[in-house]
């Protein structure tokens, strides 16, 4: 249901809700649900890095080689839906919505994301998407509260205890061993935290710890922060 918000006036900047957090914290599902309740757009920034990793791999190039990654950005035709009810990702004419979640892509993302020139270009793209949102947008990823949108009126670190995150992720991946999933999450966090600190809240960032919360309670906790910080009310 579309959220209720006082019209800020023509030409006003959209409200940005920036959400960071570690792997398995529920950023994507919670952010998508919050966006739907607010009547906002939704942007999964991690999908851009995943799509680029997929693109580099599709070219037969090395995702750990900065030169190969930079070369691949030259013909990286990326598109992502910002409709929380119709999530989709394309590279050129290829629908890669599911492909970018494959383990081989997940393993390659950190190598792609750590190239400074790539991060600068992708961050600029995110900001263009954010600026084009008609009312507001929920943006989630790793460095949204600190780099992509450090001045957003709402900045949240969504987290949970490591064992809880591992349990949730293993439940999503049928047939995967829980211990293996936990180890993979630990490796991913360690690798990504070498690029940006998403495990601790920067000054002014609100922490939402979902360790003891179910999904709906977590969404409600995020929306409570939005209401407090931006004065935006929502419907159900």
matplotlib code that plots the C-alpha trace (Angstrom):
import matplotlib.pyplot as plt

x = [0.0, 1.3, 2.7, 1.2, 3.6, 3.2, 4.0, 7.4, 6.7, 7.7, 11.4, 12.0, 14.7, 13.4, 13.7, 16.6, 16.6, 20.1, 20.5, 23.8, 24.6, 26.5, 25.7, 22.6, 21.3, 18.1, 18.9, 17.3, 14.0, 13.6, 14.5, 12.1, 9.3, 9.9, 10.0, 6.6, 5.0, 6.4, 5.4, 9.1, 11.5, 14.0, 17.7, 19.8, 23.3, 25.0, 23.3, 25.4, 28.6, 27.3, 26.2, 29.6, 31.2, 28.9, 29.8, 33.6, 33.2, 31.1, 33.9, 36.3, 38.3, 39.8, 37.7, 40.7, 42.6, 41.9, 42.8, 40.4, 37.6, 38.1, 38.2, 34.9, 33.2, 33.5, 30.7, 28.8, 25.2, 23.5, 19.8, 18.0, 14.3, 13.6, 10.1, 10.1, 7.3, 9.1, 12.8, 14.9, 18.4, 19.7, 23.1, 22.5, 19.7, 20.5, 18.2, 20.7, 18.4, 19.0, 22.5, 24.1, 23.2, 25.2, 28.1, 30.7, 29.5, 29.3, 32.9, 34.0, 32.1, 34.7, 37.5, 35.4, 34.1, 37.6, 38.7, 38.5, 37.7, 34.8, 33.4, 33.5, 31.7, 29.1, 28.5, 27.8, 25.3, 23.6, 23.3, 21.7, 19.1, 18.4, 17.9, 15.4, 13.1, 9.7, 9.1, 11.7, 13.9, 15.3, 18.9, 20.7, 24.2, 27.6, 28.6, 25.4, 25.3, 29.0, 29.9, 26.9, 24.4, 26.2, 23.8, 20.6, 18.0, 17.6, 20.7, 20.4, 22.8, 20.8, 22.5, 22.1, 24.2, 26.4, 24.8, 21.3, 22.5, 23.9, 20.7, 18.6, 20.9, 21.0, 17.2, 17.2, 19.6, 18.0, 20.5, 23.3, 25.1, 24.6, 28.3, 29.4, 27.0, 28.3, 31.9, 31.0, 29.3, 32.4, 34.7, 32.4, 32.3, 36.0, 36.7, 34.2, 35.2, 38.6, 36.9, 34.4, 33.4, 29.8, 30.1, 29.9, 27.7, 29.2, 28.2, 24.5, 23.6, 20.8, 21.4, 18.5, 19.5, 17.1, 18.7, 15.5, 13.1, 11.1, 10.8, 7.7, 9.1, 12.3, 10.5, 8.5, 11.7, 13.1, 9.9, 10.0, 13.4, 12.1, 9.2, 11.5, 14.2, 12.2, 8.6, 7.3, 4.3, 3.3, 0.3, -0.1]
y = [0.0, 3.4, 5.3, 8.6, 11.5, 15.3, 16.4, 18.1, 20.2, 20.1, 19.6, 18.3, 15.6, 12.1, 10.7, 8.3, 5.4, 4.0, 0.5, -1.3, -4.7, -8.0, -11.0, -12.9, -9.9, -9.8, -6.4, -7.3, -8.8, -6.3, -3.3, -4.5, -4.9, -1.5, 0.1, -1.5, -0.3, 3.2, 3.4, 3.9, 2.6, -0.1, -0.4, -3.4, -2.0, -5.4, -6.6, -4.1, -5.6, -9.1, -8.3, -6.9, -10.0, -12.1, -10.0, -10.3, -14.1, -14.3, -12.6, -15.3, -12.7, -12.7, -11.0, -10.6, -8.7, -5.0, -4.4, -7.1, -5.7, -2.1, -3.3, -5.1, -1.9, -0.5, -2.7, -3.3, -2.6, -2.8, -2.4, -3.0, -2.6, -0.3, -1.6, -3.6, -5.8, -6.7, -7.2, -7.9, -7.4, -7.5, -7.2, -6.3, -8.6, -11.2, -11.7, -12.3, -12.0, -15.6, -16.1, -13.3, -15.4, -18.4, -19.4, -18.7, -15.1, -14.7, -15.8, -13.2, -10.2, -9.0, -8.9, -6.7, -4.4, -3.6, -1.8, 1.9, 3.2, 0.7, 1.7, 5.4, 4.7, 2.4, 4.9, 7.7, 5.4, 4.7, 8.4, 9.0, 6.3, 7.7, 11.2, 9.9, 8.3, 10.0, 10.1, 8.1, 5.1, 2.4, 1.7, -1.3, -2.6, -2.3, 1.3, 3.2, 5.0, 6.0, 6.5, 6.4, 8.4, 9.7, 12.6, 10.5, 11.5, 7.9, 5.7, 2.2, -0.6, -3.9, -6.7, -9.9, -12.4, -14.5, -17.8, -16.3, -14.9, -18.3, -20.1, -17.7, -18.0, -21.8, -21.9, -20.0, -22.4, -25.9, -28.7, -26.5, -27.6, -25.1, -25.2, -24.6, -21.7, -20.2, -20.5, -18.9, -16.0, -15.5, -15.5, -13.1, -10.6, -10.8, -10.2, -7.4, -5.7, -5.2, -2.8, -1.0, -1.2, -2.4, -4.3, -1.3, 1.8, 5.1, 8.2, 9.0, 5.6, 3.8, 0.1, -2.4, -5.7, -8.4, -11.3, -11.6, -10.3, -12.1, -10.8, -8.5, -7.2, -6.3, -4.5, -2.6, -1.7, -0.2, 1.7, 3.1, 4.6, 6.1, 7.6, 9.0, 10.4, 11.5, 11.9, 9.4, 7.3, 4.2, 2.1, -1.7]
z = [0.0, -0.9, 2.1, 3.3, 3.1, 2.9, -0.6, -0.3, -3.4, -7.0, -7.6, -4.1, -3.8, -3.2, 0.3, 0.5, 3.0, 3.1, 4.5, 5.0, 6.6, 6.4, 4.3, 5.5, 7.5, 5.4, 3.7, 0.4, 1.6, 4.4, 2.2, -0.6, 1.9, 3.5, 0.0, -0.8, 2.4, 1.8, -1.9, -2.7, -5.3, -4.3, -5.3, -4.7, -5.2, -4.7, -7.9, -9.9, -8.7, -9.1, -12.6, -13.5, -12.0, -14.2, -17.2, -16.6, -16.2, -19.4, -21.2, -19.9, -18.1, -14.6, -11.9, -9.7, -12.4, -12.1, -15.7, -16.9, -14.8, -16.0, -19.6, -19.1, -17.8, -21.4, -22.7, -19.4, -20.4, -17.0, -16.2, -12.9, -12.0, -9.1, -8.7, -5.4, -6.7, -10.0, -9.3, -12.4, -13.6, -17.1, -18.8, -22.4, -23.5, -21.0, -18.0, -15.2, -12.2, -11.1, -12.6, -10.5, -7.4, -8.5, -6.2, -8.9, -9.2, -5.4, -5.1, -7.7, -6.5, -4.0, -6.6, -8.9, -6.1, -4.8, -8.0, -7.0, -10.5, -10.7, -7.4, -8.4, -11.7, -10.1, -7.2, -9.7, -11.4, -8.1, -7.4, -10.8, -10.1, -6.6, -8.0, -10.5, -7.9, -8.0, -4.2, -2.4, -2.6, -0.3, -1.2, 0.3, 0.1, 1.8, 1.7, 1.2, 4.6, 4.3, 0.6, -1.7, 0.4, 3.5, 3.7, 3.4, 6.0, 7.0, 7.5, 9.0, 9.7, 9.6, 11.4, 13.3, 15.2, 12.9, 13.8, 13.1, 9.7, 8.8, 9.8, 7.7, 4.6, 4.8, 5.0, 1.7, 0.1, 0.1, 0.2, 1.5, 4.6, 7.5, 8.5, 4.9, 4.6, 7.9, 6.6, 3.3, 5.1, 7.2, 4.2, 2.3, 5.2, 5.7, 2.0, 1.6, 4.8, 3.3, 0.9, 3.1, 6.8, 6.9, 10.2, 12.5, 12.4, 11.3, 13.4, 12.8, 11.6, 13.4, 14.2, 13.7, 15.2, 14.0, 16.0, 18.2, 15.5, 12.9, 9.4, 9.9, 13.2, 11.4, 8.6, 11.3, 13.1, 9.9, 9.2, 12.7, 12.0, 8.7, 10.6, 13.3, 11.0, 7.9, 9.2, 6.6, 7.6, 5.8, 5.2, 5.1]

ax = plt.figure().add_subplot(projection="3d")
ax.plot(x, y, z, "-o")
ax.set_aspect("equal")
plt.show()
